[in-house]
Amino acid sequence: PMNKEEIVSIISRKLKLVRTEYNFSQDKMADILGLSKKTLIQIEKERTELSWTACIAVCAIFRESEILRMSFGEDPVKLVQTIA
């Protein structure tokens, strides 16, 4: 089974794909997740990772995302609930 660190890493790496899947600008995505645009850019450039709380938000808001479902093979919300 995956642990928190692995989930954070995967979601952080896939964030840009999820954003483009939903056709959101960086400004809109940062706004939705309560991040600064600067932080979002750092995450998308893989210089930093999302917090666990932000990962839960991504899973909840984008639970229908094909990218997340392909990454985790199930409902991303159930996955984070199991880990939490």
Sine and cosine of phi, psi and omega as CSV:
sin_phi,cos_phi,sin_psi,cos_psi,sin_omega,cos_omega
0.00,0.00,0.45,-0.89,-0.01,-1.00
-0.98,0.19,0.43,-0.91,0.11,-0.99
-0.94,-0.35,0.07,-1.00,-0.05,-1.00
-0.84,0.55,-0.71,0.70,-0.06,-1.00
-0.87,0.50,-0.67,0.74,0.00,-1.00
-0.91,0.41,-0.67,0.75,0.01,-1.00
-0.90,0.43,-0.71,0.70,0.03,-1.00
-0.86,0.52,-0.69,0.72,-0.01,-1.00
-0.89,0.45,-0.73,0.68,-0.02,-1.00
-0.90,0.44,-0.75,0.66,-0.04,-1.00
-0.91,0.43,-0.63,0.78,0.03,-1.00
-0.88,0.48,-0.69,0.72,-0.01,-1.00
-0.93,0.36,-0.49,0.87,-0.06,-1.00
-1.00,-0.06,-0.07,1.00,-0.13,-0.99
-0.84,0.54,-0.69,0.73,-0.01,-1.00
-0.89,0.45,-0.63,0.77,0.03,-1.00
-0.90,0.44,-0.66,0.75,0.03,-1.00
-0.90,0.45,-0.69,0.72,0.00,-1.00
-0.86,0.50,-0.71,0.70,-0.01,-1.00
-0.95,0.31,-0.52,0.85,0.07,-1.00
-0.85,0.53,-0.61,0.79,-0.02,-1.00
-1.00,-0.07,0.05,1.00,0.02,-1.00
0.87,0.50,0.59,0.80,0.01,-1.00
-0.99,-0.11,0.60,-0.80,0.14,-0.99
-0.96,0.29,0.24,-0.97,0.07,-1.00
-0.88,0.47,-0.63,0.78,0.02,-1.00
-0.87,0.50,-0.73,0.69,-0.03,-1.00
-0.91,0.42,-0.71,0.70,-0.02,-1.00
-0.89,0.46,-0.70,0.71,0.02,-1.00
-0.87,0.50,-0.68,0.74,0.01,-1.00
-0.88,0.48,-0.74,0.68,-0.02,-1.00
-0.86,0.51,-0.66,0.75,-0.07,-1.00
-1.00,0.00,-0.05,1.00,0.01,-1.00
0.94,0.34,0.53,0.85,0.04,-1.00
-0.94,-0.34,0.32,-0.95,0.18,-0.98
-0.98,0.21,0.40,-0.92,0.03,-1.00
-0.88,0.47,-0.60,0.80,0.00,-1.00
-0.86,0.50,-0.70,0.71,0.02,-1.00
-0.90,0.44,-0.69,0.72,0.02,-1.00
-0.85,0.53,-0.69,0.72,0.01,-1.00
-0.88,0.47,-0.66,0.75,0.03,-1.00
-0.88,0.48,-0.64,0.77,0.02,-1.00
-0.92,0.38,-0.71,0.70,-0.01,-1.00
-0.90,0.43,-0.49,0.87,0.05,-1.00
-1.00,0.06,0.08,1.00,0.01,-1.00
0.86,0.51,0.57,0.82,0.07,-1.00
-1.00,-0.05,-0.37,0.93,0.04,-1.00
-0.53,-0.85,0.13,-0.99,-0.01,-1.00
-0.85,-0.52,0.33,-0.94,0.09,-1.00
-0.91,0.42,0.39,-0.92,0.17,-0.99
-0.97,0.22,0.28,-0.96,0.05,-1.00
-0.86,0.52,-0.68,0.73,0.00,-1.00
-0.87,0.49,-0.67,0.74,0.02,-1.00
-0.91,0.41,-0.58,0.81,0.05,-1.00
-0.89,0.45,-0.67,0.74,0.04,-1.00
-0.88,0.47,-0.67,0.74,0.03,-1.00
-0.88,0.48,-0.70,0.71,0.02,-1.00
-0.86,0.51,-0.72,0.69,-0.01,-1.00
-0.89,0.46,-0.63,0.77,-0.02,-1.00
-0.95,0.31,-0.73,0.69,-0.08,-1.00
-0.95,0.32,-0.62,0.79,-0.09,-1.00
-0.93,-0.37,0.60,0.80,-0.09,-1.00
-0.90,0.44,-0.35,0.94,0.04,-1.00
-1.00,0.02,-0.01,1.00,-0.05,-1.00
-0.87,0.50,0.80,-0.60,0.07,-1.00
-0.90,0.44,-0.60,0.80,-0.01,-1.00
-0.86,0.50,-0.76,0.66,-0.01,-1.00
-0.92,0.38,-0.66,0.75,-0.01,-1.00
-0.91,0.42,-0.62,0.79,0.05,-1.00
-0.92,0.39,-0.58,0.82,-0.03,-1.00
-0.94,0.34,-0.59,0.81,-0.11,-0.99
-0.93,-0.38,-0.17,0.99,0.06,-1.00
0.93,0.38,0.28,0.96,0.00,-1.00
-0.23,-0.97,-0.06,-1.00,0.07,-1.00
-0.89,0.46,0.89,-0.46,-0.03,-1.00
-0.86,0.50,-0.49,0.87,0.00,-1.00
-0.92,0.39,-0.69,0.73,0.03,-1.00
-0.88,0.47,-0.62,0.78,0.01,-1.00
-0.87,0.49,-0.76,0.64,-0.01,-1.00
-0.92,0.38,-0.52,0.86,0.07,-1.00
-0.90,0.43,-0.66,0.75,0.01,-1.00
-0.88,0.47,-0.70,0.71,-0.03,-1.00
-0.93,0.36,-0.68,0.73,-0.04,-1.00
-0.91,0.41,0.00,0.00,0.00,0.00
